[in-house]
């Protein structure tokens, strides 16, 4: 599949967090979901991948995520 590389070279930590957030949105109470979402925003905002994504966007290039 020509789109598979986008997922395999993407921000894996963010993908894992999104998967967990989708699950919690369906099966957990809103307060628990919202607390977890806020925790993930803080945690993921401090990663190397987040910084790489911001720099790549500013420099108009494809990001090179490392999973950290």
Buried (B, 14 or more C-beta within 10 A) or exposed (E): EEEEEEEEEBBBBBEEBEEEBEEBEEEBEEEEBEEBBEEBEEEBEEBEBBEBBEEBEEEEEEBEBEEE
